[in-house]
């Protein structure tokens, strides 16, 4: 089934490039190129993720500029890439699971919803929401342990400089690399330590992905619909009998990017408090009778309320929104480009 085909809603017919479905892809090419392309995207956006993470674990508001200055002054440029190697190692299998679940779910649910009589627009939104939900849940099986390790490495530099007063209760362990962190977390807390925050991660990323993909599909069609109305009025003013417009690849990419940015804004605002709680659960520790203990969700929420209530939950919203928008824009344009590169010759 193809939900991305052109719609004829006006006198001006706009032929949007048709979607490339799961069964149309060369799978080996799809995964190989996907690993290469998304590794590059992750490298470009990683510094913003580091800034977002450090802001979230801070018990006082810290501006992006001040945090960036502190990292550069005390840790150098390498400070912006703490834990990147570990994150990259997890990105490849996590992305593979994510893309597989996304495409299989979208194709199957999309076909089922159309057969049930839903309109093409509604079927697209439902299929994308279901695909976002299932893909996020599948990816978290791999991504949560990687997230725990990489985030510990991201904030480790706070122990070395003036920001140690801003970020309290960071684990006292010193990690030389991702493998060392993995081993020490496993020894100290067992397998549960690597899956700390798994439940809240599912509650964060599953709805976030569902909201994002549904918002993206709706935004995408609204923008093309508005463009169709504009073309129709233009035809009427020029006394034309209608035209057939085929958007260029640049126009298609621009619409994809704008749709992705709009969807990211909606998703970031809705899920930001959950993301902040998740990050703190995975990074910060508490003390009980002089011993280090992982924080519970209730303790984390209580600490956030003490520090500033709802406003504390939205620390790092700017970097997260920027990160999500840039990541989503590059992800969706790269993803669509990847699917067309990987399409079987037909």
Beta strands, then each sheet from edge to edge (+ up, - down):
strand 1: 13-14
strand 2: 244-245
strand 3: 285-288
strand 4: 291-294
sheet 1: 1+ 2+
sheet 2: 3+ 4-
end
